[in-house]
Amino acid sequence: MFSYDFGTGHSDAALHCCETDGCNTLDLSVPRVRTPNSLRCFTCADPGGSVCNDTLRCVGAQDRCVSGNGLRQKVAAL
């Protein structure tokens, strides 16, 4: 299970690794615990800005901070 939070939204997902054909038919549940814990991570209040010194409270089982960068694009739906 992994979870991430950008301050303006969050996402949760579950993974199950296996070694046989058809083993991915199980329904995986994702805990919906959104109770804040004692950890905090840095975040960008302005996603288009260059300063990321605001903090975000971690929730549930979140216990690590990650950083990264990428390109945001608007994609038209077909």
C-alpha positions in Angstrom: 0.0 0.0 0.0 1.2 3.5 -0.7 -0.3 6.9 -0.2 0.8 10.4 -1.2 -0.5 13.9 -0.5 0.3 17.1 -2.4 -1.6 19.3 0.0 -4.3 20.1 -2.7 -5.1 16.4 -3.2 -4.1 12.9 -2.2 -4.1 9.4 -3.7 -3.9 5.9 -2.2 -3.1 2.6 -3.9 -2.4 -1.0 -3.1 -0.1 -3.5 -4.7 0.0 -7.2 -4.8 3.0 -9.1 -6.3 2.6 -12.7 -7.4 4.3 -15.3 -9.6 1.4 -17.2 -11.3 -1.0 -16.4 -14.1 -4.3 -14.9 -13.1 -3.2 -14.2 -9.6 -4.2 -10.5 -9.8 -7.9 -11.2 -9.5 -8.1 -10.3 -5.8 -9.8 -7.1 -4.8 -7.2 -5.1 -2.8 -8.5 -2.7 -0.2 -6.9 0.5 0.7 -7.2 1.8 4.2 -9.0 5.1 4.3 -7.4 6.3 7.5 -6.8 10.1 7.1 -6.0 10.7 10.8 -3.0 13.0 11.1 0.1 11.4 12.7 3.1 13.2 14.2 5.2 13.5 11.0 5.5 16.4 8.6 6.9 16.8 5.1 7.8 19.9 3.1 5.5 20.9 0.3 4.9 23.7 -2.2 2.0 25.9 -1.5 2.3 27.3 -5.0 2.9 24.3 -7.4 4.2 26.7 -10.0 6.6 28.4 -7.6 10.2 27.6 -6.8 10.1 27.8 -3.0 8.8 24.7 -1.2 9.1 25.5 2.5 5.5 24.9 3.7 4.9 21.8 5.7 2.2 19.1 5.3 1.0 16.8 8.1 1.3 13.1 7.3 -1.8 11.0 7.9 -2.4 7.3 8.6 0.6 5.1 7.8 2.4 7.7 5.8 6.0 7.7 7.3 8.3 9.0 4.5 8.8 12.2 2.6 9.8 12.2 -1.1 10.8 15.0 -3.4 10.7 15.1 -7.1 10.0 17.3 -10.1 8.1 16.9 -13.3 6.2 18.6 -16.0 2.5 19.5 -15.5 0.4 19.6 -18.6 -3.2 20.0 -19.4 -4.4 17.1 -21.6 -7.6 17.5 -23.6 -10.1 14.6 -23.3 -11.1 12.9 -26.5 
